[in-house]
Amino acid sequence: MKKHKSVIILPILLMVFIFSSCISIERAIKINEDGSGSEVMTIYYSKDFFDFMKSAAMAFDSVKGNSIMDSLLSEDLFSNELKDKYKKIDGITLKDIKSKYNSDSSMTMKVNYNFDNVKRLEQSGQTLNSDEGTFGKGKTEIIYKKELNKILFSYKYEMASESDTSNSMRNSMSAFFKDQKMKFNITFPYKIKSSNATKTNGKTLTWEFDMDKMMSSGSVVDLEVEMKK
């Protein structure tokens, strides 16, 4: 019975860790004129979450808690989980996924891929927003279109309304995300005319969003850009 319990606990903890403990995310995106491009997504996992997972593992099974944590602390385990998801997305060519433990016992994961159409970013972002994840269900919509001598880009993500229980769970987890950010750095192919970016550096725009606020039902991530040829 104990063996069966441990087999079940491992994938559950892994799922919770991957989708509920990514404390900060930075997305470096480059878009070409034809709408294709590339992205390097950096996901940072803090030491606090490893401590949390160890406590959770010991609570489930005090005898085998350490062996469960040894499995969870495998860098390849996290990389392989995401590799399987990205390989299933049409129009995305995965170049590499790497995980590295840092000297302070935190972990940094980098996802590097090319996309054939900017709309693929809708699906890419959803790999971090599964039904079981902290961010729950949501919808991403991207627009990239040319109108005469101007080019419009829009990226919107809206958190879907959930049950009271789901909302309560997300709220309880939000403390882990306090003061953490989701950052978008997007390099565009044309000159920038206007945007709602936090920072502008030539054709590269930066947006920053509070991770804890993003977990609220109805919250919106909104990136708007107008370019000119």
Buried (B, 14 or more C-beta within 10 A) or exposed (E): EEEEEBEEBBEEBBBBBBBBBBBBBBBBBBBEEEBBBBBBBBBBBBEEBBEBBBEBBBEBBEEBBEEBBEEBBEEEBBBEBBBEBBEEBEEBEBEEBEBEBEEEEBBBBBBBBBBBBBBBBBBBBBBBBBEEBBBBBBEBEBEBEEEEEBBBBBBBBBBEEBEEEBBEBBEEBBEBBEEBBBBBBBBBBBEBEEBEBEEEEEBBBBBEBBBBBBBBBEBEBEBBBBBEE
